[in-house]
Amino acid sequence: MMMHGGGRGGPANGGPIAAMRKGDTARNFKKTMSKLAHYLAAYKFQLIIVVIFAVASTVFNIVGPKVLGNATTRLFEGVLAEIAGTGSIDFDYIGRVLLIMLVLYILSSVFAYFMGWIMAGVSTDISYRFREEIAAKINKMPLSYFDRNTQGEVLSRITNDVDTVNQTLSQSLTQIITSAITVVGVLIMMFSISWLMTLVSLIVIPLTLVAVATIVSRSQVYFKEQQDYLGHVNGHVEEMFGGHRVMKAFNMEERSIEKFETYNHTLYGVAWKSQFLSGLMMPIMTFIGNLGYVAVVVVGGYLTVRNTITVGDIQAFIQYVRNFNMPLTQLANISNVLQQTAAAAERVFEFLEEPEEIQETENPVELDTIAGHVEFRNVRFGYNPDEPVIRNLSGEARPGQKVAIVGPTGAGKTTIVKLLMRFYDVDDGAILVDGHDIRAFRRQDLRRWFGMVLQDTWLYNDTILENIRYGRPDATDAEVEAAAQAAHVDHFVHTLPDGYQMVINEETSNISQGQMQLLTIARAVLADPRILILDEATSSVDTRTELLIQQAMDRLMIGRTSFIIAHRLSTIRNADLILVMREGDIVEQGNHQDLLDRGGFYAELYNSQFEHLELETETVPREEMLMPAD
């Protein structure tokens, strides 16, 4: 079956402007982190190992200052003994202590390395799962979602947001674990040295909590907006690069730049505010930590004078105070990092929780083949339920009939195609194929009976052979070339470098628009569907090629039900049935001559096209009409 991009008749694209409103509301941090924790639950074994390694690494690191304090005390006592002439410095003891210190720090580093290695694997695997789920979700999303959101917005969730979760998760989780264990372990060691000095050093904790709470409350909104506007910038850039020819053709460079600058300026503002507030955390925590140092030094000096503690204990305690303040500072900094993680994760979860297409029926109709009898029965549909595009449409196409759908712009012609393919489901009424409601089929079963050739062609970055084979992946090379010959593609392909093996570039700029159209028609020929949908399929080719394609289409439509959306009424004179649409309803139906004889709306449309051509002909001077074409 043929799949193509684009199509008219859908709702207006909300785009980045509509998405701006998301950043105005604060995210639900607790709910988002709870969902993220649910993902982490699948890695219980790895996380248990990480915790064990974190405990081991932290314990070895915490014991170090206490052991070093013993060496300092022995060194101080040795110096005093030498001064008094009663002894000397015990370098053997100090050497053994330093060797023990080296072993402790090596073991701490080894455990920290493996802890980081495991967490990197966990975070990367979560990112892998996110992308898998997003990719699966995209295929289940209704087209209405993509009508409301730009491609760049969706891509930003797959790339930027998932990467943010990956990077911050791998760093934040290990830091949270090690910092929490360090705080508890250091606190125990500090109490073992002096309860009074410990209580003095704990005075700074309330100040720390107030500082963290104040900064977090102000910065969390900006982190959410930063991720949102990053998506807006990506969406705008993707749109401008994708349609840069149209943008340049209409001299819209300045407007495009202005729009980009608006998004970029807003992104700059929220990013600056979030980073500035995040950056305040470290200097504020350092200042509060220094207050604790001063208090500890004063009390420690007093206790030393009274011989309550040793010099080595003071040296160890000061190291513990630093080790105590550092994880507190890290936890404060992590709170900002976690906000960014939550902001990105929330956008991913928002996408994964978007409503999906209506679920398939539990007992689907399964047919080996269909005759191609299609009936519209009192169909009502609107992209917005309050604004119906099709109000009460009824009509019938018998097997093998060539049915043309005509009408002015906005009458609902392309919408009918989307309803036939179940890109959207009807709001009321029913569409039947061989007497079965199309909602009783699985979408994939229904769509394999249809072949589509639209004005908006879609090719992908691969060879011409594979682009045609997209219509039927199991087709042989010979079958692909036979379809190409039937669609009059074979001739021009042999004029291209590498022939069927020529790779179409990502911008599809190395072949013409007409050649692109021919390739999509070849796809339809290869797919060999029971029902054809043609949306002015020959509009992008020259007159001679149009005649050849029309002949190929006429051969292809023999024995198949065909729906032709016609803009040039002269191309559907030989249609078996013409459905004339106006404001979402079929107002006339019949063959070409019958409709002309009635002198109704179809006759008005048909005659207006030829009147326009006659007026154009009359305005061209005779000598210009006789001049040969360039």
C-alpha positions in Angstrom: 0.0 0.0 0.0 1.2 3.5 -0.7 1.9 6.0 2.0 2.5 9.6 1.2 3.1 12.8 3.1 1.0 15.9 3.0 -2.6 16.2 2.0 -5.1 19.0 2.2 -8.3 19.4 4.0 -6.9 18.9 7.6 -7.1 21.3 10.5 -4.8 24.2 10.9 -1.4 23.3 12.3 -1.1 24.5 15.9 2.7 24.6 15.6 5.0 26.2 18.2 2.7 29.1 18.9 0.0 26.8 20.3 2.7 24.9 22.2 4.0 28.0 24.0 1.2 27.8 26.5 2.7 24.6 28.0 5.6 26.5 29.6 3.1 28.8 31.5 2.2 26.0 34.0 4.5 24.5 36.5 5.2 20.8 36.0 4.2 18.1 38.5 7.7 17.2 39.8 6.6 14.5 42.2 4.4 12.7 39.7 7.1 12.8 37.0 9.8 11.5 39.3 7.4 8.7 40.4 7.0 7.6 36.8 10.7 7.7 36.3 11.2 5.6 39.4 8.8 3.1 37.9 11.1 2.7 34.9 14.1 2.3 37.3 12.2 -0.5 39.1 13.1 -2.8 36.2 16.8 -2.4 37.2 16.5 -3.5 40.9 19.5 -5.8 40.8 21.8 -3.3 39.1 20.7 -0.6 41.6 21.3 -2.9 44.6 24.8 -3.5 43.2 25.3 0.2 42.8 24.2 0.9 46.4 26.6 -1.8 47.7 29.5 -0.3 45.7 28.5 3.2 46.7 28.5 2.2 50.4 31.9 0.4 50.0 33.4 3.4 48.0 32.1 5.9 50.5 33.1 3.9 53.6 36.7 3.6 52.4 36.7 7.3 51.6 35.3 8.3 55.0 37.7 6.1 57.0 40.6 7.9 55.4 40.6 11.2 57.3 40.4 9.3 60.7 43.3 7.1 59.8 45.3 10.1 58.5 44.4 11.9 61.8 46.2 9.2 63.7 49.3 9.8 61.6 49.0 13.5 62.3 48.7 13.0 66.0 51.8 10.7 66.0 53.7 13.2 64.0 52.8 16.0 66.3 53.7 14.0 69.4 57.0 13.0 67.8 57.8 16.7 67.0 57.1 17.7 70.6 59.2 14.7 71.9 62.2 15.8 69.7 61.8 19.4 71.0 61.8 18.1 74.5 64.6 15.6 73.8 62.5 12.7 75.1 61.9 10.9 71.8 61.7 11.1 68.0 59.2 10.9 65.1 57.9 7.4 64.4 58.3 7.4 60.6 57.6 3.6 60.3 54.2 4.1 61.9 53.5 7.1 59.7 54.6 5.2 56.6 52.3 2.3 57.4 49.4 4.7 57.9 50.1 6.4 54.5 50.2 2.9 52.9 46.9 2.0 54.4 45.5 5.4 53.2 46.7 4.6 49.6 45.0 1.2 49.7 41.7 2.7 51.0 41.6 5.4 48.4 42.4 2.9 45.6 39.6 0.6 46.7 37.3 3.6 46.9 38.1 4.6 43.4 37.7 1.1 42.0 34.2 0.7 43.5 33.3 4.2 42.3 34.4 3.3 38.8 32.3 0.2 38.6 29.3 2.0 40.2 29.5 4.7 37.4 29.9 2.0 34.8 26.8 0.2 35.9 24.7 3.4 36.2 25.9 4.5 32.7 24.4 1.2 31.4 21.2 1.7 33.3 20.6 5.3 32.1 21.5 4.4 28.5 19.2 1.4 28.6 16.3 3.7 29.9 17.0 6.1 27.0 16.9 3.1 24.6 13.6 2.1 26.0 12.2 5.6 25.8 13.1 5.9 22.1 11.7 2.4 21.4 8.4 3.4 23.1 8.3 6.8 21.4 8.9 5.1 18.0 6.1 2.6 18.7 3.9 5.3 20.0 4.3 7.4 16.8 2.8 4.5 14.8 -0.3 4.5 17.1 -0.9 8.2 17.3 -3.9 9.7 15.5 -3.0 12.0 12.6 -4.8 14.8 14.5 -1.8 15.0 16.9 0.6 15.7 14.0 -1.8 18.2 12.6 -1.4 20.1 15.9 2.3 19.7 16.5 5.3 20.3 14.2 7.8 17.5 13.2 10.5 19.4 15.1 8.5 19.4 18.3 8.2 15.6 18.1 11.9 15.1 17.1 12.9 17.3 20.1 11.3 14.8 22.5 13.1 11.9 20.9 16.5 13.6 20.8 17.0 16.5 23.2 14.6 15.4 26.0 15.7 11.7 26.0 19.4 12.8 25.9 18.8 15.1 28.8 17.2 12.3 30.8 20.1 10.0 29.9 22.9 12.4 30.9 21.4 13.7 34.1 20.1 10.3 35.3 23.5 8.7 35.0 25.2 11.5 37.0 22.4 12.4 39.4 21.5 8.9 40.8 25.1 8.0 41.7 25.6 11.4 43.3 22.4 11.1 45.3 23.4 7.7 46.6 27.1 8.6 47.4 26.1 12.0 48.8 23.4 10.5 51.1 25.8 7.8 52.3 28.6 10.3 52.8 26.4 12.6 54.9 25.4 9.7 57.2 28.9 8.2 57.4 30.6 11.5 58.0 28.1 12.4 60.6 28.8 9.2 62.5 32.6 9.8 62.3 32.1 13.4 63.5 30.1 12.4 66.5 32.8 9.8 67.3 35.4 12.6 67.5 33.4 15.3 69.3 29.6 15.7 69.8 30.0 19.4 70.7 31.9 20.3 67.5 29.4 18.2 65.5 26.4 20.1 66.9 28.1 23.4 66.1 28.8 22.3 62.5 25.1 21.3 62.1 23.9 24.8 62.7 24.4 25.6 59.0 22.0 22.9 57.8 18.8 25.0 58.3 20.4 27.8 56.3 21.3 25.2 53.6 17.7 23.9 53.4 16.2 27.4 53.2 18.7 28.4 50.4 17.9 25.2 48.4 14.1 25.5 48.8 14.2 29.2 47.8 16.3 28.6 44.6 14.4 25.4 43.6 11.0 27.0 43.9 12.1 29.9 41.6 14.0 27.9 39.0 11.7 24.9 38.4 9.4 26.8 36.1 12.3 28.0 34.0 13.7 24.5 33.5 10.4 23.4 32.1 10.1 26.4 29.8 13.7 25.8 28.6 12.8 22.3 27.4 9.6 23.6 25.8 11.2 26.4 23.9 14.0 24.2 22.8 11.4 22.2 21.0 9.9 25.3 19.5 13.2 26.4 18.1 13.8 22.9 16.7 10.4 22.8 15.1 10.8 26.2 13.4 14.3 25.3 12.1 13.0 22.0 10.8 10.1 23.7 9.0 12.3 26.4 7.4 14.9 23.9 6.2 12.2 21.5 4.9 10.4 24.3 3.0 13.3 26.6 2.3 12.5 26.8 -1.4 9.0 28.1 -0.7 10.3 30.4 1.9 12.8 31.9 -0.5 10.3 32.1 -3.3 8.0 34.3 -1.3 10.8 36.4 0.1 10.0 35.3 3.7 13.6 35.2 4.9 13.2 38.2 7.2 9.9 37.0 8.7 11.5 33.6 9.2 14.5 35.2 11.0 12.2 37.4 13.1 10.2 34.3 14.2 13.4 32.4 15.0 14.7 35.3 16.9 11.5 35.5 18.9 11.8 31.8 19.9 15.5 32.0 20.4 15.3 35.2 22.5 12.6 33.5 24.7 14.8 30.4 25.0 17.7 32.6 25.9 15.7 34.3 28.6 14.4 31.2 30.3 17.7 29.3 29.9 19.6 32.3 31.4 17.3 32.5 34.4 17.4 28.7 35.0 21.2 28.6 34.7 21.7 31.7 36.8 19.5 30.4 39.6 21.3 27.1 39.3 24.6 28.8 39.4 23.7 30.6 42.6 23.6 27.3 44.4 27.3 26.7 44.6 28.5 30.1 45.9 25.6 30.3 48.4 26.5 26.8 49.7 30.2 27.6 49.8 29.4 30.8 51.9 27.2 28.8 54.3 29.9 26.1 54.5 32.6 28.7 55.4 30.4 29.8 58.3 30.5 26.3 59.5 34.3 26.2 59.2 34.7 29.3 61.3 32.5 27.9 64.0 34.3 24.6 64.0 37.7 26.2 64.2 36.7 28.4 67.1 35.3 25.5 69.1 38.1 23.1 68.1 40.8 25.6 69.2 39.0 25.9 72.6 38.8 22.1 73.0 42.5 21.7 72.0 43.6 24.2 74.6 41.7 22.2 77.2 43.3 19.0 75.9 39.9 17.5 75.2 40.8 16.3 71.7 44.1 15.7 69.9 45.5 17.7 67.0 45.0 14.8 64.7 41.3 14.7 65.6 40.9 18.4 64.8 42.6 17.8 61.4 40.3 14.8 60.7 37.2 16.7 61.9 38.0 19.6 59.6 38.3 17.2 56.7 35.0 15.6 57.8 33.3 19.0 57.9 34.5 19.6 54.3 33.3 16.1 53.3 30.0 16.9 55.1 29.4 20.2 53.3 30.5 18.9 49.9 27.7 16.2 49.6 25.2 18.8 50.9 26.3 21.1 48.2 26.1 18.3 45.7 22.6 17.4 46.8 21.6 21.0 46.4 23.1 21.1 43.0 21.5 17.8 42.1 18.1 19.3 43.0 18.6 21.7 40.0 19.8 18.8 37.8 16.8 16.7 38.8 14.5 19.6 37.8 16.0 19.6 34.3 15.6 15.8 34.3 12.0 16.0 35.4 11.2 18.7 32.8 12.6 16.5 30.0 11.0 13.3 31.3 7.7 15.1 31.7 7.7 16.0 28.0 8.5 12.4 27.1 5.8 11.0 29.4 3.3 13.6 27.9 4.0 12.2 24.5 3.7 8.6 25.6 0.4 9.3 27.4 -1.2 11.0 24.4 -4.5 9.4 23.3 -3.9 6.7 20.7 -6.0 5.8 17.7 -9.2 4.0 18.4 -8.3 0.5 19.3 -8.8 -2.2 16.8 -11.9 -4.4 17.1 -11.5 -7.6 19.0 -13.1 -9.7 16.3 -12.0 -8.2 13.0 -13.4 -9.0 9.6 -10.8 -11.0 7.6 -11.3 -11.4 3.9 -9.0 -13.1 1.4 -10.1 -10.6 -1.3 -12.6 -7.9 -1.8 -14.8 -6.9 -4.8 -14.4 -3.2 -4.1 -18.0 -2.1 -3.4 -17.8 1.1 -1.3 -20.7 2.9 0.3 -20.9 6.1 2.3 -23.9 6.0 4.6 -24.9 9.3 6.3 -21.3 10.2 7.1 -20.6 13.1 9.4 -17.1 14.2 10.3 -15.2 17.2 11.6 -11.5 17.7 12.6 -13.1 19.7 15.4 -16.3 18.0 16.5 -18.0 21.4 16.7 -17.1 22.4 13.2 -18.1 19.5 10.8 -16.4 19.4 7.4 -18.7 16.6 6.1 -22.3 16.9 7.4 -24.4 14.2 5.8 -22.7 12.4 3.0 -24.2 9.4 1.3 -23.0 7.8 -1.9 -22.0 4.4 -3.5 -19.2 3.1 -5.7 -19.8 -0.2 -7.3 -17.0 -2.7 -7.9 -14.9 -1.7 -10.9 -16.4 1.8 -11.2 -14.3 4.8 -11.8 -15.7 7.4 -9.4 -14.6 11.1 -9.6 -15.0 13.4 -6.6 -15.2 17.1 -7.6 -16.0 20.3 -5.9 -14.6 23.7 -4.8 -11.7 24.0 -2.3 -12.8 23.1 1.2 -15.7 20.9 0.0 -14.2 17.8 1.8 -12.7 15.9 -1.2 -9.4 15.0 0.5 -11.2 14.4 3.8 -13.1 11.6 2.1 -9.8 9.9 1.2 -8.6 10.2 4.8 -11.8 8.7 6.1 -11.6 5.8 3.5 -8.1 5.0 4.7 -9.1 5.3 8.4 -6.5 8.0 9.0 -9.5 9.5 10.8 -12.7 7.7 11.9 -16.2 9.1 11.2 -18.1 10.9 13.9 -21.4 9.5 12.8 -22.7 7.2 10.1 -20.5 4.6 8.4 -18.3 3.7 5.5 -18.7 0.2 4.2 -16.5 -1.9 2.0 -18.2 -5.0 0.6 -21.0 -4.5 3.1 -18.6 -4.4 6.1 -18.1 -1.2 8.2 -14.4 -0.3 7.7 -14.1 0.0 11.5 -14.7 -3.8 11.6 -11.4 -4.3 9.8 -7.9 -4.0 11.2 -6.3 -0.9 9.8 -3.5 -2.8 8.2 -5.9 -5.3 6.6 -8.1 -2.4 5.3 -5.2 -0.4 3.9 -3.6 -3.3 2.0 -6.6 -3.2 -0.3 -6.0 0.5 -1.1 -3.4 2.2 -3.3 -2.8 5.9 -3.2 -1.2 8.4 -5.5 -1.3 11.9 -4.2 -0.1 15.3 -5.4 2.3 15.5 -2.5 4.9 12.9 -3.4 7.1 11.2 -0.8 10.3 9.4 -1.5 13.0 8.4 0.9 16.8 8.3 0.9 17.4 5.1 -1.0 17.7 3.8 -4.5 15.0 4.2 -7.1 14.5 0.4 -7.1 13.8 0.4 -3.4 11.6 3.4 -3.5 9.3 1.7 -6.1 9.5 -1.6 -4.1 8.0 0.3 -1.1 4.7 -0.5 -2.7 5.2 -4.2 -2.2 8.4 -5.1 -0.2 8.4 -8.8 -1.3 8.5 -7.9 -5.1 11.4 -9.1 -7.2 13.6 -6.8 -9.2 11.9 -8.0 -12.4 8.4 -7.1 -11.0 9.7 -3.7 -9.9 11.0 -3.0 -13.4 7.8 -4.3 -15.0 5.8 -1.8 -12.8 8.2 0.9 -13.8 7.6 0.2 -17.5 3.8 0.2 -17.0 4.1 3.6 -15.4 6.5 4.9 -18.1 9.3 5.3 -15.5 11.7 2.8 -17.1 12.7 5.2 -19.9 13.7 8.1 -17.8 15.4 5.9 -15.2 17.8 4.6 -17.9 18.9 8.2 -18.6 19.9 8.7 -14.9 23.3 7.9 -13.5 23.3 4.3 -12.1 19.8 3.7 -13.4 17.6 1.9 -10.8 20.5 1.9 -8.4 20.7 5.7 -8.3 20.2 6.9 -4.7 17.7 9.7 -4.2 19.1 12.2 -1.8 17.3 13.3 1.4 16.0 16.5 -0.2 14.9 14.6 -3.4 16.5 17.4 -5.4 18.4 15.1 -7.8 15.2 14.3 -9.7 12.4 16.5 -11.0 9.0 16.8 -9.4 7.4 15.1 -12.4 9.8 12.2 -12.1 9.0 11.9 -8.4 5.3 11.7 -9.4 6.0 8.9 -11.9 7.9 6.9 -9.2 4.9 7.1 -6.9 2.6 6.0 -9.6 5.0 3.0 -10.3 4.6 2.1 -6.6 0.8 2.0 -7.0 1.2 -0.2 -10.1 3.4 -2.6 -8.1 1.1 -2.7 -5.1 -1.7 -4.0 -7.4 -4.5 -2.8 -5.1 -8.3 -3.5 -5.3 -9.2 0.1 -4.7 -7.3 3.1 -6.2 -7.2 6.6 -4.8 -5.8 9.2 -7.2 -5.5 12.9 -6.1 -4.8 14.7 -9.4 -1.9 12.3 -9.8 -0.7 13.7 -13.1 -0.6 17.4 -12.1 3.2 17.6 -11.9 4.0 16.1 -15.3 4.0 17.6 -18.8 1.2 17.2 -21.3 2.8 14.3 -23.2 3.7 12.4 -20.1 0.3 13.1 -18.7 -1.3 11.3 -21.7 1.0 8.3 -21.2 0.3 8.2 -17.5 -3.4 8.5 -18.1 -3.2 5.5 -20.4 -1.3 3.5 -17.7 -3.9 4.6 -15.1 -6.7 3.6 -17.4 -5.2 0.1 -17.7 -4.5 -0.1 -14.0 -8.1 0.9 -13.1 -9.7 -1.9 -15.2 -11.5 -4.2 -12.8 -10.7 -2.0 -9.8 -12.8 0.6 -7.9 -11.2 3.9 -8.4 -11.7 7.2 -6.6 -10.3 10.2 -8.5 -10.1 13.6 -6.8 -10.3 16.0 -9.8 -9.4 19.6 -10.0 -9.3 19.8 -13.7 -12.8 18.6 -14.7 -11.7 17.8 -18.3 -9.7 14.8 -17.0 -12.7 12.9 -15.6 -15.1 13.0 -18.6 -15.0 9.2 -18.9 -15.7 8.6 -15.2 -18.5 6.1 -14.5 -19.8 8.2 -11.7 -19.1 11.8 -10.7 -19.8 12.9 -7.1 -20.2 16.6 -6.8 -19.5 17.9 -3.4 -20.4 21.3 -1.8 -19.8 22.2 1.8 -19.4 18.6 3.0 -22.4 17.1 1.1 -22.9 15.4 -2.2 -25.2 17.8 -4.1 -25.2 16.0 -7.5 -24.1 12.7 -8.9 -24.1 11.1 -12.3 -21.9 10.8 -15.4 -20.3 13.8 -17.2 -23.0 14.3 -19.8 -25.9 13.9 -17.5 -24.6 16.5 -15.1 -23.9 18.9 -17.9 -27.4 18.4 -19.2 -28.9 19.2 -15.8 -27.2 22.6 -15.8 -26.6 22.5 -12.1 -23.6 23.1 -9.9 -21.3 20.7 -11.8 -22.2 22.5 -15.1 -21.4 25.8 -13.4 -18.0 24.5 -12.2 -17.2 22.9 -15.6 -18.1 25.9 -17.7 -16.3 28.3 -15.4 -13.0 26.5 -16.1 -13.4 26.8 -19.8 -14.6 30.4 -19.6 -11.4 31.2 -17.8 -9.3 29.5 -20.5 -11.2 31.4 -23.2 -10.5 34.7 -21.5 -6.8 33.9 -21.2 -6.7 33.0 -24.9 -8.4 36.2 -25.9 -5.8 38.3 -24.1 -2.9 36.8 -25.9 -1.9 38.6 -29.2 -2.2 36.5 -32.3 1.5 37.0 -33.2 2.4 35.6 -29.7 0.1 32.6 -30.2 1.9 31.8 -33.5 5.4 32.1 -32.0 7.1 28.7 -31.4 7.6 27.6 -27.8 11.0 28.0 -26.2 
